[in-house]
Amino acid sequence: MAYYNGRSGFMAGIPTVTKNLIIINLIMFVATLISEDFMIGTFAMFFPASPFFRWWQVLTHMFMHGGFWHIFFNMYTLFIFGSALENAIGSKKFLVFYFLTGLGAVALHTGVEYLQALSYASAQNTAALQALYRTPVLGASGAIYGVLIGYAMMYPDSVLTLIFPPVSLKAKWFVLIFAGIELVTGVTGTAEGIAHFAHLGGMLIGWLVMLYWKKSHKLWDRDSWF
């Protein structure tokens, strides 16, 4: 279900914050296609000890993507589940939730990188340490995973069906499975090139915020955040 404001067109039925998040992500993606080195070097997130780190990357990395399928799946998920969540809790509250989960994602990811940096420094593994400093993280996935767990906590028994494989499960089980996969792949180091702990950070903060709103009876109060 979506609000109708009397305007026609595909984007007209998408709630305000979700729509604008998608638009900003698309603009940043087109800019990255035009000038990839500049955009990634300036707006992706680097480890704070890296010479490439800039303070604004903590926020801007959430609007950067590394390829078509990366942005496609993130924006498709945001469109489906972000719209439902925003319509349920209100635009202002959803915006707060989205950025909190995104910040939680980068916080956990950076914390894991810090432990890796300590390990590399202790082992005098200069090559690995320099590689960590040069490797950016980018994407909305951490916040998207937060949106997924937010949706699952509001509608735990809604049935979701994957396109491939065509499996149908309740939302609560899908989210638990995703969390388990991210934890296992993150700890074991499989599926390199994916910030698994960022995904887990987004889910953790999303779960904590939704749990707080539920327990304090503020979940359905659109004007009460904390």
N, C-alpha and C positions, 0 to 999 in steps of 0.2 A: 504494500500500500504506500502511496506517496501523495504529498500535497499537490493540489492543482491550483495554479495561480492565474488561469485564464489564458496563458500563452501556449502556443503550439510548438512542437519540435521535440526531439529526443531529450535534450537536456532540461527541458522545462519541468519534467516530472521528477527530477532528482532534487532532493533537499539541498538547501543552500550551501552548507559547509562541505558536504560530500562532493557537490558539483564543483565548487571552487578548488578543493584539494585536487580533484582530477585535472582540472584545467591547468593549475600551476605545475603539476607533474608533467603534463604533456608539453607545456611551454619549455620547461627545463630539459626535457628529453630532446626536443627539436633543436634547442641551443647546443646540446651535447653532440648531436649529429653534425652540426655546423662546425663546432670548435671543441673537439673532444678533450684534447690535452689541457686547454684552458679551463674548461668547465670542471673536469675531474680534479685537476690540481688546485682549483680554487674553492670548490663547493663540496666535494666528497670529504669524508671524515678520516683524518689521519691521527695516529697515536699522538697524544699531547706532547710527548718528548721529541717528536719528529720535527725537523726544520720546515716541513710542509704544512704543519698544523696552523690553523687560524681559528679564533674563538667562534666565529659564526658557523663553522662546519658542524657544530653540535646540532644545529637546527637544519641547515641547508642540505645535509646528506640525505635527509628524509625525502627530498624531492628529486633525487638523482637516481638514474637507472642505467644499467650497463648494456642493455640490449632490448630488442623488441619484445621477446617473450617475457623478460623480466618485468617490464612495465605493463604488458598486457595482462598477465595473471594478477599482478598487484592491483591494478585499476579495476579489473573485472570483479575481484573479491571486494574491493572497497565499494564499488557500485552496488553490489548485491547486499552485502552484510552491513556496510556503513550506512546505506540508505535506511535499512530497517532499524538499525540502532539509533540513528539520528531522529527518525520519526517518533521513536518511542520515548527518548529521554530529552529531546529538544536540541536545537542547533548549538547553543552556547555550551551546554554541558557536554555535548559530543565533541566539540572542538577541544575543550579542556582534556577530556578523556584521550583523544587521539594524540595530543602532544605529550601527555604524561606517559603513555605507553611507548611512544617513540623515544623519549628521553630515557625511560627505563631500559629500553633495548640497547641504546648506545652506552649506557652506564655499565651494564653487565658485560657487554662486549669489550669495553675498554678495561674493565677490571680483569678479565681473563687475559687480555693482551699484556697488562702490567705484570701478572704472574709469569707469563711467558718471557717477558723482557728480563725479569729477575733471574729466571732460569738460564737464559742465554748468556747474560752477563756473568753469572757465577761460573758457567762452563767456558767462559771466554770465547763463546761462539759469535765472533764479530759479524760473520756473513749472515747468520740467521737474524741477529739483532738489527742489522741494517735493512734486511728484507722486510722485517716487521715495520720499521720506520717508513719504508717506501710504499707499503701496501695500504690503499684506501679502502674504506667500507662505504657502500652507498646503497640506497634503496629504501622504500617505504615498508619493507617486509616486517620490521619489528613492530611498527604501529598497526600493520594489517593483522598480524597475529594477535595483537591486543584486541582489535575489533572482533576477531573471530571468537575469542574467549568471552568477550562482552556479550556477543550475540548468544553464545551457548548458555551463558548464565541467565539470560533473560528468557530464552526459549529452548530449554534443555531437551525437550521431547519433540521438537520439530524435526522432521525427517529430511536429511540432505542426501543427494545422490551425486556421486562423482561421475564425470564424463568418462574418464578412463582410470582404473577399471570401473565399469558400471555397477558400483556397490552403493546400497542405501543403508544408512545408519542414522540414529538419533544424533543431534548436534553435540550433546555432551560426550558421546563416545568418540566421535570424530576428533574433537579437540583433544581428548586424552591420548588418542592414538598419535596425533600430530606432535603433541608434547613429548611423548615417549620416543618417537623417531628422532626428533631434534636433540633430545638428551643423549641418546645412544650415539648418534652420528657426531655430535659435538665432542663427547668424551673420547670416542675412539679415533677421531680425526679422519673419518671417512667422508666422502663427498666434499672434497676440498674446494675452496672458492665460494663457500656459502657460510655466512655468519650465523651459525646455529645458535650460539649463545645470545646473539641479538634477538633472535626469534623468541627464545626462552625468556629473555628479559622483558620483552613486550607482553608476553603472556602472563608473566608473574605480576607485573604492575597492573595489567588489566584485571586480573583476578582479585588483587588486593583492593583496587579502587571500587570494583563492583561489589565486593564483599562488604566494604565499609559503607557504601551507599545503601545496601540492603539492610544491614544491621542497624544503621542510624535512621532508617525509614526516610531516606532522602532520594531513593532511586527514581521515584515518579514525580518528585518535586523539581520542575525544570529550572527554578530560580535558585535552588540551594545546591552548592557544589561541595563545600566542606564546613 
